[in-house]
Amino acid sequence: MTVGRFAPSPSGRIHLGNILCCLLAWLSARKKEGKLVLRIEDLDAARCPMRHAEQMIEDLRWLGLDWDEGPGSGGPDGPYFQSQRTALYQAALERLEARDLVYPCFCTRAELHAASAPHRRDAVYPGTCRGLTPAQRAERAVRRSPALRLRVPDKEFSFIDGHVGYYAENLERDCGDFLLRRSDGMFAYQLAVVVDDAAMGMTEVVRGADLLSSTPRQLYLYQLLGLTPPEFFHFPLLLAPDGRRLSKRDADAGLDSLQGQTSAEALLGRLAQLAGFHPSGEPSTAAGLLEEFSWEKVPRKDIRLPERLFE
Ligand code: GLU
């Protein structure tokens, strides 16, 4: 059976990009008569207070996007808040440590920044702390608590994305040793998402193309932990009318502004039109879009929003 998920990070009010993500995840799973899990990715407790998570749950309900397991529905694989699942991440980390794949990194943000070419958004970690001796580690640990990094091999990790097709990265060359835990103790997204998607039995992951380049790292973790990866579908990003990436700062794209202008059905119909599978743009429930939806109709290039979403 197909199992898909919504995995929002409640760092603010839900916006058009999250809504499109949830709609596509819902349609992709429901089209195959699968089930959906809602998992709240609130590892960053300071940025993700409970009231935002509660608001997000309410917003999903308003949109009519339902889930079978998660907050409010229960289920066998809870808790469904990442902030309550840290023992699982710790256990996975210890398995990696036991294989000598993890090392402490004492680099400061400024050092990391200086070591990377300024135009690179995803800087390759140059391996500064990889070869420290035990004595050097002990000496640095007195002054600074370290982050933890995973050693990556000089090896290509590839997969066939259900929407964008073939994608590959050489982890050492294109990414470098990546973080599993920050110096403040917070587990990294890459580790948490793999542990949770596997523990919750996900067979498919639908998310924005900004996470495409995270997938090879996650595939490496699946391999190391002996877990089966899901199928991935990365959909194009929504851009603001001027071509910028849409962000939480775009107030018009937030649901508080949208709710004042329109209904859930009008919003879903319009988003489905922009995403290529609902030419009329007529208001519709999510279920009403099931027949028209197919991944082939969704564009592969980013989608630029019109100046006005609704006339
Ligand atoms: N929590 C992430 C986000 O809201 C999504 C992670 C994922 O889908 O893998 O951007």
Residues whose N, C-alpha, C, O or C-beta is under 5 A from the ligand:
A	BS01	LIG	A7 P8 S9 E41 V193 V206 R207
